[in-house]
Amino acid sequence: MNISDAVTTEYVDVNPGTRLGKLRGMFDEDRSLDAIVVRGEGKFDGLVTRNELVSSHRDPDTKAQSVVRNPPKISRTEDVRETARLMVENGVKLLPVFEGDAFRGVVSATGLLQTVHDNLGALDVADVYASELLTVGPDESLGEVIHLIRTHRFTRVPVVDGGEAVGMISLFDLVEFTTRETKQEQGGNSDATDSFGGGVSKSQGRTHGGWGERSGVEGRLLNLPARDVMNSPVATITPDAGLDEALDAMLERGYSSLVVVPEESAEPAGIVTETDLLRALTWTEDEQYDVQVFGVDLMDDLSRADVADRIEEIDGKYQKMDVLEANVVFHRHKEKLRGTPLLQATIRLFTDEGLFSGTGEGYGAKASFDEAASILEENALSDKERKSPRNRTERERERTAELLRWWRIGDVSEG
């Protein structure tokens, strides 16, 4: 099945000279907006994503062209599965659609999922949600929340009180809140007075935001409780709900994630996100496990084949363990050596014996991947990082095949 029904010309676009301050305002006004199209002189220049803009510290007067991303370009006849894979691996929820060299529109993650909505019920939330859940209490400080998000590179964390999910805090909530509060605390004005009630000079009393009441505001913000920032009530869903139900709940609330809570308990068991739903679309019914790579644009000296071969080599060393799925994530640090960036690579193997992982750093994708693979092997051998299994049983394999069967039917009917 192709993406033709998901393509739309309804998108937000700006010219390359638009100030980042204006773009931030556009993202703040529309929380469902994941990316803005940048177009100059009638041509597609790229995307500015919410994640890139909101999580970075950039001068608001900087032009949009300085943060433009060049995502993969697809055609109207691109396969649904391949489109979902490109979104997941490149960390974008909007892709440009081209007909030859002509820009024809976009396809969004939400639009793609809505197109296949009726078929998502073949899988349950339990098949895809992340069960490695880290939470915070409502009285924990924002400083602790920020540390948790930065350390584990999450974009959101549930707030739990007495074993029950009472709210959710996202990276964007934190950025929006701290930005709003520091603006409110900006000090200095033309009518300022000194500590004795006397007037001050124009230069001393000018509005600048770096003096007066704003002094120390960052420290106070870090000590505020999580309850002051969290979104409440939290949206929940049960593990046995279909992915079509999960999508409906996200669309109804305007959320991109739901807290997974079993019916027999109020305590959260994990989180399911829009990206998890996209990832489910990339599954195949082949016996060969799926290898997904995130941060493909960082792989200058490493190929997909190299990654797959190394993981297959590791799988072959442990005959009692069958790999069901493999995730490889590359993350860039600011440090460089002779122009080569320092990268962190994390490899996660979901096996019938549990989850095994390894993280390594190095200059370039190959060095960081090789280090991560070596650590992964050590962990698998010593069983240091064995966690609760994410088993895909024969029943689940059959259900995945059911989800994918309609693709083949659609392909036949189209041509």
C-alpha positions as CSV (number, residue, x, y, z in Angstrom):
1,M,0.0,0.0,0.0
2,N,1.4,3.4,-0.9
3,I,1.0,6.8,0.8
4,S,-1.0,8.6,-1.8
5,D,-4.1,9.0,0.4
6,A,-1.9,10.5,3.2
7,V,-0.4,13.3,1.1
8,T,-1.6,16.8,1.9
9,T,-0.9,20.3,0.8
10,E,-2.0,21.6,4.2
11,Y,1.2,22.5,6.1
12,V,2.7,25.5,7.8
13,D,5.5,27.1,5.7
14,V,7.8,30.2,6.1
15,N,10.6,31.7,4.0
16,P,14.3,31.1,4.9
17,G,14.7,34.6,6.4
18,T,12.0,34.1,9.1
19,R,13.3,34.8,12.6
20,L,13.5,31.8,15.0
21,G,11.7,33.9,17.6
22,K,8.6,33.9,15.3
23,L,9.0,30.1,14.7
24,R,9.1,29.5,18.4
25,G,5.9,31.4,18.7
26,M,4.2,29.3,16.0
27,F,5.2,26.1,17.8
28,D,3.9,27.5,21.1
29,E,0.6,28.4,19.6
30,D,0.1,25.0,18.0
31,R,1.2,22.1,20.2
32,S,0.3,19.6,17.5
33,L,2.8,21.2,15.1
34,D,5.8,18.9,14.7
35,A,7.7,20.7,11.8
36,I,7.5,23.8,9.7
37,V,8.3,23.8,6.0
38,V,10.9,26.3,4.8
39,R,10.4,27.5,1.2
40,G,12.2,30.2,-0.7
41,E,11.6,31.4,-4.2
42,G,9.0,28.6,-4.7
43,K,11.3,25.7,-3.9
44,F,11.5,23.4,-0.9
45,D,14.5,24.2,1.3
46,G,13.9,21.9,4.2
47,L,12.2,21.6,7.6
48,V,12.6,23.2,11.0
49,T,11.4,20.6,13.6
50,R,10.0,21.4,17.0
51,N,12.6,19.2,18.7
52,E,15.5,20.9,17.0
53,L,14.2,24.4,17.7
54,V,12.7,24.2,21.2
55,S,15.4,22.1,22.8
56,S,18.3,24.4,21.5
57,H,19.6,27.7,22.7
58,R,19.6,30.0,19.7
59,D,19.4,33.7,19.2
60,P,15.7,34.5,18.4
61,D,16.9,36.8,15.7
62,T,18.7,34.0,13.9
63,K,17.2,33.1,10.5
64,A,15.3,29.9,9.8
65,Q,17.8,28.8,7.2
66,S,20.4,28.3,9.9
67,V,18.5,25.4,11.5
68,V,16.9,23.8,8.4
69,R,17.0,20.0,8.2
70,N,17.1,18.1,4.9
71,P,14.8,15.1,5.4
72,P,14.5,12.2,3.0
73,K,12.2,13.0,0.0
74,I,9.5,10.6,-1.0
75,S,7.0,10.2,-3.9
76,R,3.3,9.6,-3.8
77,T,3.9,5.9,-4.6
78,E,6.2,5.3,-1.7
79,D,5.3,2.3,0.4
80,V,3.6,2.9,3.8
81,R,6.2,0.7,5.6
82,E,9.2,2.5,4.1
83,T,7.7,5.9,4.9
84,A,7.2,4.9,8.5
85,R,10.8,3.6,8.7
86,L,12.2,6.8,7.3
87,M,10.2,8.8,9.9
88,V,11.4,6.7,12.8
89,E,15.0,6.4,11.8
90,N,15.4,10.1,10.9
91,G,13.5,11.3,14.0
92,V,11.0,13.4,11.9
93,K,7.2,13.3,11.8
94,L,6.8,15.1,8.5
95,L,8.3,14.2,5.1
96,P,8.2,16.2,1.8
97,V,6.6,14.6,-1.2
98,F,8.0,15.2,-4.6
99,E,7.0,14.4,-8.2
100,G,10.3,14.5,-10.0
101,D,11.9,17.8,-8.8
102,A,8.6,19.4,-8.0
103,F,7.5,19.7,-4.4
104,R,3.9,18.5,-4.1
105,G,3.1,18.4,-0.4
106,V,3.9,16.5,2.8
107,V,2.9,13.4,4.7
108,S,2.8,13.6,8.5
109,A,3.0,10.8,11.0
110,T,-0.5,11.4,12.1
111,G,-1.8,11.4,8.6
112,L,0.0,8.2,7.8
113,L,-1.4,6.5,10.9
114,Q,-4.9,7.7,10.1
115,T,-4.6,6.3,6.6
116,V,-4.0,2.8,8.0
117,H,-6.2,3.2,11.1
118,D,-8.6,0.3,10.4
119,N,-5.7,-2.1,10.2
120,L,-3.9,-1.0,13.4
121,G,-6.3,-3.1,15.5
122,A,-4.4,-6.2,14.4
123,L,-1.9,-5.4,17.2
124,D,-2.4,-4.4,20.8
125,V,-0.6,-1.7,22.9
126,A,1.1,-4.6,24.8
127,D,2.9,-5.5,21.6
128,V,4.7,-2.1,21.1
129,Y,4.7,0.0,24.3
130,A,7.9,0.8,26.2
131,S,7.9,-1.0,29.6
132,E,11.1,0.5,30.9
133,L,9.3,3.2,32.8
134,L,11.0,6.0,34.8
135,T,8.7,8.3,36.8
136,V,8.9,11.3,39.1
137,G,6.8,12.3,42.1
138,P,4.7,15.6,42.1
139,D,7.0,17.1,44.8
140,E,10.3,16.3,43.0
141,S,12.0,19.5,41.8
142,L,12.2,20.5,38.2
143,G,16.0,20.2,38.5
144,E,15.6,16.5,39.2
145,V,13.1,16.1,36.3
146,I,15.5,17.9,33.9
147,H,18.4,15.7,35.1
148,L,16.3,12.5,34.5
149,I,15.3,13.6,31.0
150,R,18.8,14.6,30.0
151,T,20.4,11.5,31.5
152,H,18.1,9.0,29.8
153,R,17.3,11.2,26.7
154,F,13.6,10.9,27.2
155,T,11.2,13.5,25.8
156,R,8.6,12.9,28.5
157,V,8.2,11.4,32.0
158,P,5.0,10.5,33.9
159,V,4.3,12.0,37.3
160,V,3.1,9.4,39.8
161,D,1.6,9.9,43.2
162,G,0.8,7.0,45.5
163,G,1.2,4.5,42.6
164,E,-1.2,6.4,40.3
165,A,-0.3,8.5,37.2
166,V,-1.5,12.0,37.9
167,G,0.3,13.9,35.1
168,M,2.9,14.1,32.4
169,I,5.9,16.4,31.8
170,S,7.5,16.7,28.4
171,L,10.7,18.3,27.4
172,F,8.7,20.9,25.6
173,D,6.6,21.6,28.8
174,L,9.9,22.3,30.6
175,V,11.2,24.6,27.9
176,E,7.9,26.5,27.6
177,F,7.5,26.9,31.3
178,T,11.1,28.2,32.0
179,T,11.0,30.5,29.0
180,R,7.6,32.0,30.2
181,E,8.8,32.4,33.8
182,T,12.1,34.1,33.0
183,K,10.4,36.5,30.7
184,Q,8.0,37.4,33.5
185,E,10.9,37.9,35.9
186,Q,12.9,40.3,33.6
187,G,13.9,43.3,35.7
188,G,14.8,47.0,35.0
189,N,12.5,49.7,33.7
190,S,12.6,53.4,33.0
191,D,10.9,54.3,36.3
192,A,13.3,52.3,38.4
193,T,14.4,53.5,41.9
194,D,17.4,52.6,44.0
195,S,17.3,50.9,47.4
196,F,16.6,54.2,49.1
197,G,13.7,55.2,46.8
198,G,15.7,57.6,44.7
199,G,15.7,57.6,40.9
200,V,18.4,55.9,38.9
201,S,20.0,56.9,35.6
202,K,18.4,55.8,32.3
203,S,21.3,53.5,31.6
204,Q,21.0,51.8,35.0
205,G,17.2,51.4,34.7
206,R,17.0,50.3,31.1
207,T,14.9,47.2,30.3
208,H,17.4,44.4,29.6
209,G,16.3,41.2,31.4
210,G,19.7,40.6,33.0
211,W,19.3,42.5,36.2
212,G,16.7,43.3,38.9
213,E,14.1,40.6,39.7
214,R,15.5,38.1,37.2
215,S,18.6,37.7,39.3
216,G,18.6,34.1,40.6
217,V,15.4,33.2,38.8
218,E,16.9,30.1,37.2
219,G,17.8,28.7,40.6
220,R,14.3,29.3,41.9
221,L,12.8,27.6,38.9
222,L,14.9,24.5,39.4
223,N,13.6,24.1,42.9
224,L,9.9,24.3,41.9
225,P,7.9,21.1,42.2
226,A,7.0,18.9,39.2
227,R,3.3,19.5,39.9
228,D,3.7,23.1,38.7
229,V,4.6,22.1,35.2
230,M,2.8,18.7,34.6
231,N,-0.1,18.3,32.3
232,S,-3.1,16.8,34.2
233,P,-5.1,14.7,34.0
234,V,-2.9,12.2,32.3
235,A,-4.3,10.2,29.3
236,T,-4.1,6.4,29.9
237,I,-4.8,3.2,28.0
238,T,-4.8,-0.5,28.8
239,P,-2.2,-2.9,27.4
240,D,-4.9,-5.0,25.7
241,A,-6.3,-2.0,23.8
242,G,-5.8,-2.1,20.0
243,L,-3.4,0.3,18.4
244,D,-6.4,1.8,16.6
245,E,-7.9,2.6,20.0
246,A,-4.5,4.1,21.0
247,L,-4.5,6.3,17.9
248,D,-8.1,7.5,18.6
249,A,-7.2,8.4,22.2
250,M,-4.1,10.4,21.0
251,L,-6.2,12.2,18.4
252,E,-9.0,13.0,20.8
253,R,-6.6,14.5,23.4
254,G,-4.2,16.0,21.0
255,Y,-1.4,14.0,22.6
256,S,1.5,12.1,21.1
257,S,1.8,9.6,24.0
258,L,-0.4,7.7,26.5
259,V,0.5,6.1,29.9
260,V,-0.2,2.4,29.8
261,V,-2.1,1.2,32.9
262,P,-3.4,-2.3,33.4
263,E,-7.1,-2.7,34.3
264,E,-6.2,-4.5,37.5
265,S,-3.9,-1.8,38.8
266,A,-3.8,2.0,38.9
267,E,0.0,1.8,38.7
268,P,1.5,2.7,35.3
269,A,3.3,0.0,33.4
270,G,4.8,2.0,30.6
271,I,4.3,4.5,27.8
272,V,3.1,4.1,24.2
273,T,3.9,6.9,21.8
274,E,3.0,7.9,18.3
275,T,6.5,6.7,17.3
276,D,5.8,3.3,18.7
277,L,2.8,3.1,16.4
278,L,4.9,4.1,13.5
279,R,7.5,1.5,14.4
280,A,4.8,-1.2,14.3
281,L,4.2,-0.3,10.7
282,T,7.8,-1.2,9.9
283,W,7.6,-4.7,11.2
284,T,7.8,-7.5,8.7
285,E,6.6,-11.1,8.8
286,D,10.0,-12.5,7.9
287,E,11.7,-14.8,10.3
288,Q,14.8,-12.6,10.0
289,Y,14.8,-10.0,12.9
290,D,14.3,-6.3,12.1
291,V,17.3,-4.0,12.5
292,Q,16.3,-0.3,13.0
293,V,18.9,2.5,13.0
294,F,18.2,5.9,14.5
295,G,20.5,8.8,13.5
296,V,21.3,7.5,10.0
297,D,22.6,10.9,9.0
298,L,25.6,10.4,11.3
299,M,26.7,7.2,9.6
300,D,29.4,8.7,7.4
301,D,31.9,5.8,7.8
302,L,29.5,2.9,8.5
303,S,26.8,1.2,6.3
304,R,23.6,-0.4,7.1
305,A,25.1,-3.7,5.9
306,D,28.0,-3.3,8.4
307,V,25.5,-2.9,11.2
308,A,23.4,-5.8,10.2
309,D,26.4,-8.1,9.8
310,R,27.8,-7.3,13.2
311,I,24.5,-7.9,15.0
312,E,24.1,-11.2,13.1
313,E,27.6,-12.1,14.2
314,I,26.6,-11.5,17.8
315,D,23.4,-13.4,17.4
316,G,25.3,-16.4,16.0
317,K,27.6,-16.6,19.1
318,Y,24.7,-17.2,21.5
319,Q,22.8,-20.2,20.2
320,K,20.4,-20.3,23.1
321,M,19.3,-16.7,22.4
322,D,17.2,-15.6,19.4
323,V,17.2,-11.9,18.5
324,L,13.7,-10.7,17.7
325,E,14.5,-7.0,17.1
326,A,17.6,-4.8,17.1
327,N,17.7,-1.0,17.7
328,V,20.9,1.1,17.0
329,V,20.8,4.7,18.1
330,F,23.5,7.3,17.3
331,H,23.8,10.6,19.3
332,R,26.1,13.5,18.4
333,H,28.2,15.3,21.0
334,K,29.6,18.8,20.4
335,E,33.2,17.6,20.7
336,K,35.2,16.9,17.5
337,L,38.6,15.5,16.6
338,R,40.0,16.7,13.3
339,G,36.5,17.5,12.1
340,T,35.1,14.1,13.1
341,P,32.3,14.4,15.7
342,L,32.3,12.4,19.0
343,L,29.3,10.1,18.8
344,Q,27.6,7.8,21.3
345,A,26.1,4.6,20.0
346,T,23.6,2.4,21.9
347,I,22.6,-1.0,20.7
348,R,19.6,-2.8,22.1
349,L,18.8,-6.4,21.3
350,F,15.3,-7.6,22.1
351,T,15.6,-11.4,22.4
352,D,13.6,-14.3,23.6
353,E,15.9,-14.3,26.7
354,G,15.4,-10.6,27.5
355,L,16.8,-7.2,26.7
356,F,20.5,-6.8,26.2
357,S,22.2,-3.4,25.5
358,G,25.6,-1.8,25.1
359,T,26.6,1.9,24.8
360,G,30.0,3.2,23.5
361,E,31.6,6.4,22.4
362,G,34.0,7.2,19.6
363,Y,34.9,9.6,16.9
364,G,32.7,8.6,14.0
365,A,29.9,6.1,13.7
366,K,32.1,3.1,13.2
367,A,34.3,3.7,16.3
368,S,31.3,4.3,18.5
369,F,29.3,1.3,17.1
370,D,32.3,-1.1,17.5
371,E,32.7,0.0,21.1
372,A,29.0,-0.4,21.8
373,A,29.0,-3.9,20.1
374,S,31.9,-5.0,22.3
375,I,30.2,-3.9,25.5
376,L,26.9,-5.5,24.3
377,E,28.7,-8.9,23.9
378,E,30.2,-8.6,27.4
379,N,26.8,-7.9,28.9
380,A,25.1,-10.7,27.0
381,L,27.8,-13.1,28.1
382,S,27.8,-12.1,31.8
383,D,24.0,-11.5,31.8
384,K,24.6,-8.2,33.5
385,E,21.9,-6.3,31.8
386,R,19.2,-8.9,31.4
387,K,15.8,-7.4,31.9
388,S,12.2,-8.4,31.5
389,P,11.7,-10.1,28.1
390,R,10.0,-8.4,25.3
391,N,9.0,-11.6,23.7
392,R,7.2,-11.8,20.4
393,T,5.6,-15.2,20.6
394,E,4.4,-17.2,17.7
395,R,0.9,-15.7,18.3
396,E,2.4,-12.2,18.0
397,R,4.2,-13.1,14.8
398,E,0.9,-14.3,13.4
399,R,-0.8,-11.0,14.4
400,T,2.0,-9.0,12.8
401,A,1.5,-11.0,9.6
402,E,-2.2,-10.2,9.8
403,L,-1.3,-6.5,10.1
404,L,0.9,-6.7,7.0
405,R,-1.3,-8.9,4.9
406,W,-3.5,-6.0,3.7
407,W,-0.4,-4.3,2.3
408,R,0.0,-7.1,-0.2
409,I,-3.7,-7.1,-1.0
410,G,-3.5,-3.3,-1.6
411,D,-0.5,-3.6,-3.8
412,V,-2.2,-6.2,-6.0
413,S,-5.3,-4.1,-6.3
414,E,-3.3,-1.1,-7.3
415,G,-1.6,-2.7,-10.1
